[in-house]
Amino acid sequence: MSDAPPEEYLILHMRLARRVFLFLTALSFGGLLGAGALYIPEFLSLVGWPPRMSSLKIIIETNAIILLSWLAVSFVLLLLTLITYREYWILNDESLTHIGFFRKKQIPLDGITKLSWWPMSRVIVVKDARQRIPLFIEGMPIQQRLDVIEHLHNRVPEEHQKYWPMFERMIVQKLKNKLKQL
């Protein structure tokens, strides 16, 4: 047994998308609150006090579609934000675990039947007999990307790896060059 501590990598999903979704969600809900706050003086000026029911009905009907569709878009953005913030992977010496918003998958590294390296989309697809886990590497820092790639490449037999030479040429070499420049 070696005395080396076990390696474990926490891989967060879509770093840029998480920030964009959070910004758009805050912007949409903030805009919705702002529109609601601006709607009150407009409502009072058009309807008057006490409100006349015919004017009130016209204002509600014309603005309800806009506000409800805006609210629906805001909730979709909120759901996307929650999904991207909740989704992550844990890679250690024994297994790759994908923890998502709706479910959790785990593949032991010894049970991997196919490891596909996709250089164009920068995705590593890990498969066993029952399931597959796509691993997106773009959200990681350069050093962590290299460590995760090396860890998977060294742990899985070559005959189970697909497209490794192309991935090494197109991704790994570029990452090593970027790391040298830093």
C-alpha positions in Angstrom: 0.0 0.0 0.0 1.3 3.4 -0.8 1.2 6.3 1.6 0.2 8.8 -1.0 -3.1 10.5 -0.3 -5.9 9.5 -2.6 -6.6 11.9 -5.5 -10.0 13.5 -5.6 -11.2 16.2 -8.1 -14.3 18.3 -7.8 -15.4 19.3 -11.2 -18.0 22.1 -11.5 -20.2 22.3 -14.6 -20.2 25.2 -17.1 -18.5 28.0 -15.1 -19.4 30.7 -17.6 -23.0 29.4 -18.1 -23.6 29.4 -14.4 -22.6 33.1 -14.2 -24.6 34.0 -17.2 -27.8 32.2 -16.0 -27.5 33.8 -12.6 -27.1 37.3 -14.1 -30.0 36.8 -16.5 -32.2 35.4 -13.7 -31.4 38.3 -11.4 -32.0 40.7 -14.3 -35.3 39.2 -15.3 -36.7 39.1 -11.7 -35.4 42.6 -11.0 -37.0 43.8 -14.2 -40.2 42.1 -13.2 -40.1 43.9 -9.8 -39.3 47.2 -11.5 -42.1 46.8 -14.0 -44.5 46.0 -11.1 -43.3 49.0 -9.2 -43.8 51.2 -12.2 -47.2 49.7 -12.9 -48.7 51.0 -9.7 -48.5 54.7 -10.5 -49.6 54.0 -14.1 -52.5 52.0 -12.8 -53.6 54.8 -10.4 -53.3 57.5 -13.1 -55.3 55.5 -15.7 -58.0 54.1 -13.4 -58.2 56.9 -10.8 -59.2 56.5 -7.2 -61.6 54.8 -6.5 -61.0 52.5 -9.5 -63.6 52.2 -12.2 -64.2 48.5 -13.0 -64.2 48.9 -16.8 -60.9 50.6 -16.9 -59.4 48.2 -14.4 -60.5 45.2 -16.6 -58.9 46.7 -19.7 -55.6 47.4 -17.9 -55.4 43.9 -16.3 -56.2 42.1 -19.6 -53.6 44.0 -21.7 -50.8 43.8 -19.2 -51.4 40.3 -17.8 -50.1 38.5 -20.8 -46.9 40.4 -20.9 -46.3 40.1 -17.1 -47.1 36.4 -17.1 -44.9 35.5 -20.0 -42.1 37.6 -18.4 -42.7 35.6 -15.2 -42.5 32.3 -17.1 -39.2 33.2 -18.7 -37.9 34.2 -15.3 -38.8 30.9 -13.8 -37.2 29.0 -16.7 -34.0 31.0 -16.1 -34.2 30.2 -12.4 -34.5 26.5 -13.2 -31.5 26.6 -15.5 -29.5 28.5 -12.8 -30.4 25.9 -10.2 -29.5 23.0 -12.5 -26.1 24.4 -13.5 -25.2 25.3 -9.8 -26.2 21.9 -8.6 -24.5 19.8 -11.2 -20.9 18.6 -10.5 -18.6 15.6 -10.8 -16.3 13.9 -8.3 -13.4 11.9 -9.7 -11.3 9.9 -7.2 -9.2 6.8 -7.3 -12.2 4.4 -7.1 -15.0 6.0 -9.1 -16.5 8.9 -11.1 -19.6 10.3 -9.6 -22.0 12.7 -11.4 -24.3 14.5 -9.1 -27.0 16.4 -10.9 -30.2 18.2 -10.1 -32.4 15.2 -10.6 -30.2 12.1 -10.0 -26.8 10.8 -9.0 -24.8 8.4 -11.1 -21.6 6.5 -10.1 -19.3 4.4 -12.2 -16.4 2.6 -10.6 -13.1 3.2 -12.6 -12.5 -0.6 -12.7 -15.8 -1.2 -14.4 -15.4 1.2 -17.3 -16.2 -0.5 -20.6 -15.6 2.5 -22.9 -13.8 5.8 -22.4 -14.5 8.1 -25.4 -12.4 11.2 -25.8 -14.2 13.9 -27.9 -11.8 16.7 -28.8 -14.2 18.8 -30.8 -16.8 19.2 -28.1 -14.2 18.9 -25.2 -16.2 16.1 -23.6 -15.0 12.8 -22.1 -17.7 10.2 -22.1 -17.3 7.5 -19.5 -19.4 4.3 -19.9 -20.0 1.1 -18.0 -22.4 -1.7 -18.7 -25.4 0.2 -17.4 -24.9 3.9 -17.8 -22.8 6.7 -19.2 -21.5 9.9 -17.7 -20.4 12.8 -19.9 -17.6 14.8 -18.3 -17.3 18.4 -19.5 -13.8 19.6 -19.1 -14.1 23.3 -20.2 -15.2 24.6 -16.8 -12.0 23.5 -15.0 -8.7 25.4 -14.6 -6.0 24.2 -17.0 -4.0 22.3 -14.4 -7.0 20.5 -13.1 -8.1 19.6 -16.7 -4.7 18.0 -17.3 -4.8 16.2 -14.0 -8.2 14.8 -14.7 -7.3 13.7 -18.2 -4.1 12.1 -17.0 -5.9 10.4 -14.1 -8.5 8.8 -16.4 -6.0 8.0 -19.1 -3.7 6.2 -16.7 -6.5 4.3 -14.8 -8.4 2.9 -17.9 -6.8 0.3 -20.1 -5.9 1.5 -23.7 -8.2 -1.0 -25.3 -11.2 0.7 -23.6 -10.2 4.2 -24.8 -11.6 5.6 -28.0 -10.2 8.6 -30.0 -7.3 9.1 -27.5 -4.5 10.0 -30.1 -6.7 12.7 -31.6 -7.7 14.0 -28.2 -4.1 14.1 -27.0 -3.0 15.9 -30.2 -5.8 18.5 -30.2 -6.5 19.1 -26.5 -3.7 17.7 -24.2 -0.8 19.3 -26.1 -2.5 22.7 -26.3 -3.2 22.5 -22.6 0.4 21.7 -21.8 1.6 24.6 -24.0 -0.8 27.0 -22.3 0.4 25.8 -18.9 4.0 26.4 -19.9 3.1 30.0 -21.0 1.6 30.8 -17.6 
